[in-house]
Each structure stands twice: as C-alpha cells, then as structure tokens.
Amino acid sequence: MTRRLLIDQKQNYAAAFGLIFRSAAIFWATARDHETTTLSFMNYWRIKRGLEVAVVITTRRMDGSVLARQAIDWAGRAVINHLVDLGDETEGSVEVEVFSNRNLVIPYPAIMAIYETADGLSMVHSYGRIYSPMEVENGKTIERGRESGFTLRDRPGVRSFCVFHNGYEIQPAQTVKVRIVNAAGDVRHADLPLGELRPYQSVRLMPANVFPELEAFLGGQPGNAALEFVLARAFTRMLVGNETTDGRDRQVTHSNFDYAAHQTDMVEGARDAVMALAPMPGRRRSVIVYPDSEPGDYQLELPAGVRPFRSGERVEAPVDGIETLRVSRTDGPMPSRIVTAQGVEVRGGASLPIECSLGVMHQGRPGKHSHWMVLSARAGDRSTVYGTAMESLYGPARGGGTLSLHSPLSADAVSISLDAAAVASLLSGGDPLALAEGAGFQPGEDWFWAYLNLDYPGWMVFSAIETGSGAATLEHAF
C-alpha cells in the first residue's frame, strides 16, 4: 500500500519553508478574441516588511519556450497591472519571480490573475509555481500531483478544463489517472497517456476529451474530477475552470490536494470547524464541499437542516441568509483541512457561476490581522469588500483598524483610520473608494489594491467586483 503524504497545516501556519530568497508563481494566460489576462499585484513586500524586491516576468508558449522576459520597475507606483501579451499565440503561461537579498519567508507571492471574456470576469490567486533549487535540495517539494476540487459543469455549450505547469527539468512520459464522480456518487476512471514534458511546458486538459460521454454521465448536475500526475520541479496545483464553447464566458478557481490520497493533520480535541461565506446580497449563493476529504463521516449545518455526507461525495447546497456554517465530523477527530468553495450566481450574458475555493477554520488557526485585495476603478464596475467574523473561534467582533489604498499611479498610499463602526460598515459590502473621497487618492482607470490592518483577528475578508453588464467575480483576500 502506498504511504500517504502528510501535509501538515501547522507547518504552513508557521511559514516553515526555510530560507526563501526567490518567490514565484506561474499562471495560464489566454489572448483569444475578446479575451485578456492581467496579472495584478501590490508591492506588499515594501509595505509590510520594508523589503526591496526585484521582479521578473517571463511569458512562454504552451511548449515552454520563451516569448518575452522583462524586469519590473517600481518607480512611482505601488501596484503593477501586467496585461499579458502572447504575440501570435492564443494561450501560454506567464511566470512572476520575486527576488530579495533578505528572507522572503513565503515561496509563493500574492498575485491575482484576472481573466476577462466578452461576457465574463473571473480572478484567481497564485496557484502553480516552479520550485527553486534550494527547495528541491531541502526536500520541501510536492511533485506527484494528487489534485481534486475540480468542478465539472459540462453540458451543451460548456466544457470544463484544467491546466498544470511543468518545472525546469524534463518530465518523462507518463499516464495521467483521471477519476470523475457525478451528483449521484457514480465514479468513472480513465488513463490518459501524456508524452514527455519539456521544461516549463504547460498542459491544458479537457475531461470531455477523456470521457466522451461526460455530459450524459453528469446528467445536467455538477460533478468533480481528480487527477494523478507527476511534474519535474514544479508544485502540482492546477488552474481549474469551466468555459462556454463560444469563448464568451469563463469562470476559474484553483484545485486543491486530494486528501483521500494525501493526508492532513488532525485538530487536537476538535470535531468541528467553521466555514466563512461572503454575503453578496441579492445573488443566490451555495456551499460546495469537494469529495476528496480525509476518509470519514461528516455533516453540514445548513439553513435547510443538517446534511450528512461521507468523504467521496460532492455536496452543493444553497446557503442564502447565513454567513457562517458549521462542519463537523461524526466518527473521529476533525481534519485540519476540508476543501470547500462558495458558489455565487452571475447575471447578464454570463451564465457560469462564480466558484471561490475556500476551506474551513478551526481552533488551531492563528488569528489574522492584515488583509489585502484587488479592486476595480473602471467606469461602470462596482467593487465591494465583505468580512465575516468567526465569532465562535475568536469571540465577538471588536476594534478598529486602518485602510490603506495603493495605486499604479503612485508609490504613496492613502491611509484612513477606521473605528469599530467604520470597520463593520466597510466589511458589510462597502466601497473603499467611497471612504477615500476627498483624500486625494488616484486609483487610475484599472485595478488598484486595498490593504486592511484590523484589530480583530477573526475576520475572513473577501473582495468582489461586479461589472455593469452583470458579470462578477469573488476572491478571498490575501
């Protein structure tokens, strides 16, 4: 029997990554008709820790060959909005590498990829990365992918897809193992031969090409896919999503570990955890629990009542009217990770729901005071900030904080002090730009960033962007 790899959340909370002088992320990029990919990030290294960093952006074809490479100049700005140029290519990858002569602590940077189509808008934070040789030497790598949390919405006119990125060495030919499950719990398996991967090569797979009867198998209801594969010197996290076949709409998120295959640590003395939800009033919301959790019996406390489930089941249920829900295990200790997501309806020409990959919080989670997020200054867009207080873990919400706004037009921030009432108002769907009126903040006409430093350690913060046509996207803050 293959020994399960233990992925210890306590080590992640402790940022036990060793010496980190290079932090990196890699993204899929597309530039078809009416489609753009933008990478947006804030100079939080300077803002949070006073670090000066060098940033290099490399654009590659899907086969891994280089299209362009450039260094970022931070002069006169605190935010970079990098519109990816793929030349004559319709898709490729873009890697961001951050270098410092001081320990960066975290080997993956806080970067948001924003994907726009004719009818849709979607964003996802850093997911894949190419390892540094020092990480490889230290053995702090995961190169055998056991990835899940991949929603399949295949139906006429809609196809699901995933993307993963190889590292800096050749990966020999392999057989990718794909497992799908539908809403009824039926499971199908397939083996997909995959040829040798070149250094930095990206792979885009569509489950419908592996399972020709996928639409019929799903029966009009969402399902889930899990993949097993190997990369050479790269982290195995995938971009996952669904898109319309005419290219007008796309929604993406990231995969997560298959915790039925890998192993996570248990929360000592706990049998339950809490999931935070962004309110987003006026839009129908749902909770998704992905099927590949630590083997066991669980239950969700939903508005409609208690919903029992077992690992191996994919759960999707409405959660209108609540901001937190309790997840518990009934046959043993609570695992530190249950992979969940929040679904949100969209409007206008967009048809694919938002899916924001999340998780659960428990008594072993340290408090968090700083939160930073991307927002839109575009005419016609509406940006809002939501916060959900984890009062069952941290006590009643309390205290004030500071909001600072950062722009691609200036290296200087505009800071605003917030008392407890102002924090509560902002996190109830407030617009940070409204608070900055009269303060001289110039956000530009594209993406800008907000940084919150809050007294209360139990906020879960989200940012949402809605366009005038009804498209929308949601992500949790860094």
DOMARRO-999445 format. One record per residue (C-alpha): x, y, z. Coordinates in pm, 1 decimal, padded with zeros to 6 digits. Layout:
<pagus>
        u        v        w
        X        Y        Z
...
</pagus>
This chain:
<pagus>
        u        v        w
  00000.0  00000.0  00000.0
  00135.6  00344.9 -00092.7
  00210.4  00556.8  00211.7
  00000.6  00874.0  00222.7
  00194.4  01200.6  00212.1
  00130.2  01406.6  00526.7
  00065.1  01774.4  00453.0
  00081.3  01939.5  00794.6
 -00119.9  02260.5  00820.6
  00067.5  02362.3  01136.6
  00385.8  02384.1  00929.6
  00207.2  02606.3  00679.7
  00074.1  02836.2  00952.9
  00427.4  02859.9  01092.7
  00566.1  02950.3  00745.9
  00823.5  02674.9  00792.0
  00960.2  02696.1  00438.3
  01326.6  02753.2  00523.3
  01534.7  03029.9  00366.9
  01344.3  03187.6  00078.6
  01521.5  03436.5 -00149.2
  01305.0  03363.2 -00453.5
  00925.8  03361.1 -00450.4
  00743.9  03255.6 -00767.3
  00407.3  03187.6 -00929.0
  00304.0  03071.6 -01274.7
 -00031.6  03121.4 -01446.3
 -00209.4  03010.8 -01759.3
 -00275.6  03302.6 -01992.7
 -00511.5  03342.3 -02285.7
 -00539.8  03608.3 -02553.8
 -00810.6  03488.2 -02790.4
 -01066.6  03726.2 -02944.1
 -01233.0  03936.6 -02674.5
 -01020.8  03766.6 -02404.2
 -00749.0  03917.4 -02187.3
 -00533.6  03802.6 -01897.5
 -00397.4  04055.6 -01648.8
 -00169.7  03990.3 -01352.1
 -00216.9  04242.8 -01073.1
 -00005.2  04269.8 -00759.2
  00088.5  04519.8 -00493.6
  00434.1  04592.2 -00354.4
  00338.5  04437.3 -00021.8
  00698.4  04334.9  00037.5
  00785.4  04701.2  00093.4
  00453.5  04790.8  00259.0
  00451.8  04504.3  00510.7
  00820.8  04439.3  00577.2
  01022.7  04721.1  00424.0
  01182.9  04485.0  00171.2
  01311.3  04595.4 -00167.3
  01249.7  04326.7 -00428.0
  01333.6  04266.5 -00791.4
  01053.0  04122.5 -01002.7
  01095.2  03941.0 -01334.7
  00801.2  03838.5 -01555.5
  00854.1  03565.8 -01816.7
  00594.6  03487.4 -02082.6
  00612.0  03146.2 -02250.1
  00437.3  02943.0 -02514.4
  00248.1  02635.1 -02400.6
  00550.1  02422.6 -02502.4
  00765.8  02613.6 -02252.9
  00968.5  02821.6 -02497.9
  01019.3  03185.6 -02403.2
  00821.7  03461.9 -02571.2
  00936.5  03755.8 -02358.7
  01108.1  03844.0 -02032.9
  01109.9  04176.5 -01851.9
  01206.7  04331.0 -01520.2
  00952.6  04539.4 -01330.1
  01033.3  04898.1 -01237.6
  00855.8  05002.1 -00916.3
  00943.7  05370.5 -00958.1
  00639.2  05588.7 -00894.5
  00391.0  05309.1 -00830.7
  00280.7  05059.5 -00567.9
  00070.7  04839.0 -00797.6
  00157.7  04652.1 -01116.6
 -00115.5  04567.2 -01367.9
  00054.9  04347.2 -01626.4
 -00158.9  04283.0 -01934.9
 -00018.5  03961.4 -02080.7
  00095.8  03988.0 -02443.6
  00118.6  03648.5 -02613.1
  00207.6  03779.4 -02956.7
  00060.4  03543.9 -03216.3
 -00017.0  03275.0 -02956.8
 -00370.7  03222.7 -02827.3
 -00261.0  03074.2 -02493.8
  00055.6  03029.9 -02293.7
  00192.9  03084.5 -01945.8
  00332.2  03376.3 -01750.7
  00567.2  03336.3 -01454.8
  00639.9  03600.7 -01192.8
  00963.7  03565.2 -00995.3
  01039.8  03784.6 -00694.5
  01398.2  03810.0 -00567.1
  01540.7  03959.1 -00249.2
  01866.7  03955.4 -00054.2
  01661.0  03909.4  00263.8
  01443.8  03613.3  00356.5
  01105.8  03645.7  00185.0
  00967.7  03373.8  00420.3
  00691.9  03264.7  00178.4
  00794.9  03096.8 -00151.5
  00480.3  03199.6 -00340.8
  00385.1  03566.4 -00395.6
  00041.3  03725.3 -00354.7
 -00061.2  03780.5 -00716.5
 -00406.1  03788.2 -00873.6
 -00475.5  03671.6 -01228.5
 -00780.5  03837.0 -01384.2
 -00940.8  03667.1 -01683.4
 -01184.0  03869.2 -01894.5
 -01408.3  03748.1 -02175.3
 -01687.6  03914.7 -02371.5
 -01944.9  03824.9 -02104.4
 -01740.9  03703.9 -01807.9
 -01495.8  03812.9 -01540.0
 -01301.5  03579.4 -01312.1
 -00997.3  03606.4 -01089.6
 -00778.1  03357.9 -00905.9
 -00480.9  03399.4 -00675.8
 -00138.7  03237.0 -00726.3
 -00174.4  02861.1 -00773.7
  00120.6  02691.9 -00950.1
  00490.4  02760.7 -00913.0
  00828.4  02643.8 -01032.1
  01044.7  02536.5 -00739.5
  01379.4  02691.5 -00656.1
  01679.1  02452.8 -00648.7
  01720.5  02524.6 -00276.8
  01368.2  02394.5 -00210.9
  01445.8  02080.6 -00409.3
  01766.6  02022.4 -00211.8
  01578.5  02070.5  00114.8
  01312.7  01820.7  00010.8
  01032.3  02074.8  00052.3
  00854.3  01987.1 -00270.1
  00540.4  01809.6 -00387.0
  00585.0  01690.6 -00745.1
  00347.6  01393.3 -00753.3
  00011.9  01552.6 -00815.2
 -00295.6  01419.3 -00639.3
 -00528.3  01707.4 -00719.1
 -00903.8  01741.3 -00675.4
 -01153.8  02023.5 -00618.1
 -01221.1  02043.3 -00992.6
 -01588.6  02109.3 -01068.4
 -01727.7  01971.7 -01393.3
 -02021.7  02164.3 -01538.9
 -02014.7  02005.1 -01884.5
 -02339.1  02042.1 -02075.1
 -02425.2  02157.7 -02427.6
 -02213.0  02466.1 -02490.1
 -01998.8  02431.3 -02173.2
 -01669.1  02249.0 -02121.0
 -01454.0  02205.2 -01811.8
 -01075.2  02230.7 -01829.9
 -00763.2  02226.7 -01614.4
 -00406.6  02349.2 -01659.2
 -00082.4  02245.4 -01489.9
  00275.4  02360.5 -01545.6
  00598.1  02158.8 -01555.3
  00917.6  02281.2 -01388.8
  01270.7  02340.3 -01511.7
  01358.4  01977.3 -01594.4
  01220.1  01729.3 -01846.9
  00938.6  01513.5 -01713.7
  00937.0  01168.1 -01879.0
  00623.1  01037.5 -02048.2
  00357.9  00915.9 -01805.5
 -00000.5  00801.7 -01769.8
 -00230.5  01056.2 -01606.5
 -00502.1  00891.9 -01399.5
 -00836.2  01072.8 -01405.5
 -01128.9  00998.7 -01175.4
 -01470.2  01164.2 -01206.2
 -01776.1  01149.9 -00981.4
 -02127.9  01273.7 -01054.1
 -02402.0  01407.5 -00826.8
 -02536.2  01055.1 -00769.8
 -02196.4  00936.5 -00646.2
 -02117.4  00725.1 -00952.9
 -01744.9  00704.7 -01028.1
 -01555.8  00657.6 -01354.3
 -01181.2  00610.7 -01409.5
 -00961.9  00663.6 -01714.3
 -00592.6  00652.3 -01802.0
 -00460.7  00930.2 -02023.9
 -00119.6  00882.3 -02190.2
  00085.5  01202.4 -02169.3
  00408.5  01244.4 -02359.8
  00735.6  01385.2 -02231.6
  00701.6  01734.3 -02088.9
  00961.4  01993.2 -02180.3
  01095.3  02233.2 -01917.1
  00828.6  02494.1 -01832.3
  00572.2  02325.4 -02058.0
  00205.1  02384.7 -01972.4
 -00066.2  02123.7 -02023.1
 -00434.0  02203.7 -02074.0
 -00672.0  01908.3 -02039.6
 -01045.8  01883.4 -02103.3
 -01219.9  01592.3 -01927.2
 -01472.0  01569.7 -02214.3
 -01184.1  01454.3 -02435.0
 -01107.2  01176.1 -02186.2
 -01468.8  01077.7 -02116.1
 -01669.7  01115.5 -02441.8
 -01999.4  01051.7 -02256.6
 -01924.7  01307.3 -01984.9
 -02238.0  01517.7 -02039.3
 -02464.4  01214.8 -02008.7
 -02271.6  01090.6 -01703.9
 -02319.1  01424.2 -01526.5
 -02686.7  01439.4 -01618.3
 -02706.4  01817.9 -01603.4
 -02565.3  01834.5 -01248.8
 -02213.2  01942.1 -01142.8
 -01955.2  01672.1 -01080.1
 -01590.6  01657.3 -00974.1
 -01263.3  01540.2 -01125.7
 -00942.8  01429.5 -00955.7
 -00610.6  01381.8 -01135.6
 -00290.8  01195.2 -01055.4
  00022.4  01303.8 -01244.2
  00390.2  01390.4 -01196.2
  00577.6  01714.5 -01262.1
  00950.9  01782.5 -01264.0
  01049.9  02058.2 -01018.6
  00706.5  02221.5 -01001.4
  00423.1  02239.2 -00749.3
  00120.9  02043.5 -00867.0
 -00161.9  02290.8 -00805.2
 -00382.8  02334.2 -01112.8
 -00597.0  02607.1 -01258.9
 -00945.6  02459.4 -01298.2
 -01249.6  02608.3 -01462.7
 -01544.2  02594.9 -01695.1
 -01597.5  02791.9 -02014.5
 -01854.5  02826.8 -02287.9
 -01751.9  02674.5 -02617.5
 -01802.4  03008.9 -02793.0
 -01540.2  03163.8 -02560.5
 -01771.4  03434.6 -02427.1
 -01776.3  03322.5 -02062.3
 -01526.2  03157.5 -01828.9
 -01501.3  03101.8 -01453.8
 -01186.1  02968.8 -01288.3
 -01050.2  02877.9 -00948.5
 -00767.0  02652.6 -00830.7
 -00758.1  02284.4 -00744.0
 -00657.0  02150.0 -00406.3
 -00500.0  01835.0 -00270.0
 -00689.0  01509.4 -00286.5
 -00698.5  01446.5  00087.6
 -00831.5  01095.7  00036.0
 -00489.4  01023.5 -00118.7
 -00267.3  01269.5  00067.7
 -00305.2  01309.9  00442.8
 -00360.3  01619.0  00655.9
 -00307.8  01661.4  01029.5
 -00593.6  01639.8  01279.5
 -00711.5  01924.9  01503.0
 -00642.0  01810.4  01855.6
 -00957.0  01785.4  02066.5
 -01189.0  01914.4  01792.6
 -01469.3  01755.4  01595.1
 -01597.5  02065.0  01418.3
 -01486.8  02365.6  01215.4
 -01642.5  02676.5  01064.1
 -01668.2  02797.9  00705.7
 -01698.2  03169.4  00628.3
 -01911.3  03295.2  00339.8
 -01917.5  03631.3  00163.0
 -02270.8  03777.2  00194.8
 -02305.7  03921.9 -00160.7
 -02669.8  04025.7 -00102.3
 -02910.8  03993.6 -00391.9
 -02728.0  03699.1 -00550.0
 -02803.3  03332.7 -00482.7
 -02517.7  03157.3 -00304.8
 -02421.3  02796.9 -00245.7
 -02166.2  02598.3 -00049.4
 -01960.4  02331.9 -00223.1
 -01779.4  02056.2 -00035.2
 -01540.5  01875.1 -00266.4
 -01546.5  01496.4 -00237.8
 -01185.0  01409.3 -00163.1
 -01151.1  01473.9  00210.1
 -00997.0  01267.8  00489.8
 -01195.9  00940.5  00488.1
 -01480.8  00968.8  00738.5
 -01837.6  01072.2  00814.4
 -01927.7  01441.7  00831.1
 -02221.2  01679.4  00845.5
 -02302.1  02034.6  00739.4
 -02539.7  02258.3  00933.0
 -02733.3  02429.0  00652.6
 -03033.2  02665.6  00652.3
 -03248.3  02371.2  00541.8
 -03118.2  02145.5  00819.6
 -02829.9  01908.6  00886.4
 -02680.0  01745.6  00575.5
 -02474.0  01432.7  00649.6
 -02210.1  01329.8  00397.0
 -01913.9  01097.4  00360.6
 -01577.8  01154.2  00201.2
 -01618.2  01068.8 -00164.9
 -01940.4  01269.0 -00200.4
 -01959.1  01608.2 -00367.4
 -02203.2  01834.6 -00182.8
 -02355.6  02153.1 -00324.1
 -02637.6  02323.8 -00134.6
 -02793.0  02673.4 -00104.5
 -02673.4  02892.2  00183.4
 -02878.4  03207.9  00140.7
 -02923.9  03404.3  00461.2
 -02615.7  03284.1  00650.6
 -02252.7  03397.7  00668.7
 -02101.9  03104.4  00858.8
 -02177.4  02734.7  00866.3
 -02056.5  02455.8  01087.9
 -01885.0  02146.5  00951.4
 -01836.4  01855.1  01189.5
 -01703.5  01502.1  01184.0
 -01911.3  01232.7  01349.1
 -01671.2  00936.5  01354.9
 -01338.6  01078.2  01468.0
 -01117.6  01385.7  01509.8
 -01159.8  01679.1  01273.5
 -00902.1  01706.4  00994.3
 -00736.8  02046.3  00965.6
 -00848.0  02074.6  00603.2
 -01188.0  02022.8  00444.3
 -01176.7  02172.6  00095.3
 -01483.8  02382.7  00022.4
 -01594.5  02663.1 -00206.9
 -01857.7  02931.8 -00228.8
 -02070.0  02945.7 -00540.1
 -02241.6  03268.6 -00647.0
 -02483.7  03331.4 -00933.5
 -02397.6  03571.4 -01214.8
 -02618.6  03781.1 -01439.2
 -02634.0  03941.3 -01782.0
 -02473.7  03748.1 -02064.9
 -02261.4  03547.5 -01821.0
 -02400.5  03203.5 -01739.9
 -02132.4  03024.5 -01537.8
 -02146.7  03067.9 -01158.8
 -01859.7  03205.3 -00955.8
 -01667.2  02939.9 -00764.3
 -01435.1  03071.5 -00492.6
 -01219.2  02796.6 -00341.5
 -01203.0  02823.7  00037.3
 -01174.8  02577.6  00325.3
 -01264.6  02566.5  00692.7
 -01133.1  02738.1  01004.8
 -01079.0  02571.3  01340.3
 -00931.2  02628.2  01684.0
 -00578.5  02561.9  01557.4
 -00584.6  02856.8  01316.7
 -00381.7  03160.5  01430.8
 -00551.8  03498.0  01424.1
 -00504.1  03714.5  01115.7
 -00488.0  04094.3  01121.6
 -00370.9  04200.4  00773.7
 -00569.8  04152.0  00454.9
 -00500.7  04286.1  00105.6
 -00708.4  04257.5 -00208.3
 -00752.3  04377.8 -00566.2
 -01041.6  04607.1 -00663.8
 -01157.5  04783.7 -00979.7
 -01152.9  05155.3 -01061.9
 -01306.8  05102.4 -01405.8
 -01607.4  05308.6 -01503.3
 -01923.2  05103.3 -01459.6
 -01765.5  04848.2 -01225.3
 -01867.3  04812.6 -00862.0
 -01609.1  04694.9 -00609.3
 -01709.9  04581.6 -00263.0
 -01539.3  04440.3  00043.2
 -01701.2  04179.8  00266.3
 -01592.6  04047.6  00601.7
 -01731.1  03759.6  00804.5
 -01644.4  03742.6  01173.9
 -01553.1  03399.0  01306.9
 -01704.5  03471.1  01648.5
 -01728.4  03106.2  01752.7
 -01347.6  03090.5  01732.8
 -01234.5  03443.8  01823.8
 -01518.5  03591.8  02028.4
 -01730.8  03894.1  01933.1
 -01601.0  04119.8  01656.1
 -01434.2  04424.0  01807.3
 -01185.6  04701.6  01746.2
 -01098.1  04928.1  01459.7
 -00819.2  04931.6  01209.0
 -00653.9  05108.2  00918.4
 -00737.4  05105.1  00548.6
 -00464.9  05198.7  00302.2
 -00521.2  05228.1 -00071.8
 -00249.5  05163.0 -00329.9
 -00238.7  05266.2 -00693.0
 -00047.4  05204.1 -01015.7
 -00009.6  05583.4 -01039.6
  00179.5  05648.5 -00715.9
  00417.3  05480.0 -00475.0
  00247.4  05659.5 -00186.7
 -00059.4  05522.0 -00012.1
 -00365.8  05699.6  00119.2
 -00439.9  05575.7  00471.6
 -00767.1  05606.5  00659.6
 -00821.7  05525.5  01027.3
 -01131.2  05319.5  01099.9
 -01316.4  05284.8  01427.3
 -01520.3  04972.6  01504.3
 -01832.8  05111.9  01338.0
 -01640.9  05205.9  01022.4
 -01484.3  04858.8  01004.3
 -01826.1  04695.5  01035.0
 -01968.9  04924.9  00768.0
 -01684.3  04864.5  00522.5
 -01698.4  04486.9  00568.4
 -02072.2  04483.7  00507.4
 -02018.6  04544.8  00137.1
 -01857.6  04886.4  00145.4
 -01666.7  05052.0 -00135.6
 -01316.7  05159.5 -00024.8
 -01312.0  05434.7 -00287.1
 -01609.8  05599.0 -00117.5
 -01408.3  05622.2  00205.0
 -01120.6  05782.5  00014.5
 -01326.1  06066.7 -00132.9
 -01152.9  06393.9 -00054.7
 -00831.9  06218.2  00049.9
 -00658.8  06269.7 -00284.1
 -00636.2  05903.8 -00381.8
 -00589.5  05849.5 -00756.8
 -00673.0  05484.6 -00835.3
 -00623.2  05509.3 -01210.3
 -00870.1  05352.8 -01450.8
 -00794.5  04985.2 -01397.1
 -00712.8  04766.2 -01095.3
 -00596.7  04901.2 -00759.2
 -00534.0  04741.8 -00418.5
 -00666.1  04788.7 -00067.0
 -00475.8  04686.6  00245.6
 -00659.4  04639.0  00575.1
 -00491.7  04610.3  00913.2
 -00760.2  04514.7  01166.9
 -00754.6  04477.6  01544.2
 -00990.1  04178.8  01548.0
 -00809.7  03857.2  01444.8
 -01116.7  03664.9  01331.5
 -01225.7  03840.8  01013.0
 -01242.3  03646.3  00687.8
 -01222.0  03914.9  00419.0
 -01334.5  03895.5  00055.4
 -01332.8  04131.2 -00241.2
 -01597.7  04126.5 -00512.7
 -01601.8  04302.8 -00848.7
 -01922.7  04337.9 -01049.2
 -01944.2  04485.6 -01398.1
 -02229.8  04693.8 -01530.0
 -02341.5  04403.3 -01750.4
 -02382.3  04163.6 -01457.4
 -02056.4  03968.1 -01470.6
 -01893.9  03921.3 -01131.9
 -01601.0  03763.8 -00952.2
 -01515.7  03692.8 -00589.0
 -01190.8  03603.4 -00411.8
 -01076.5  03586.9 -00054.7
 -00818.2  03844.5  00046.5
 -00453.5  03755.2  00093.7
</pagus>
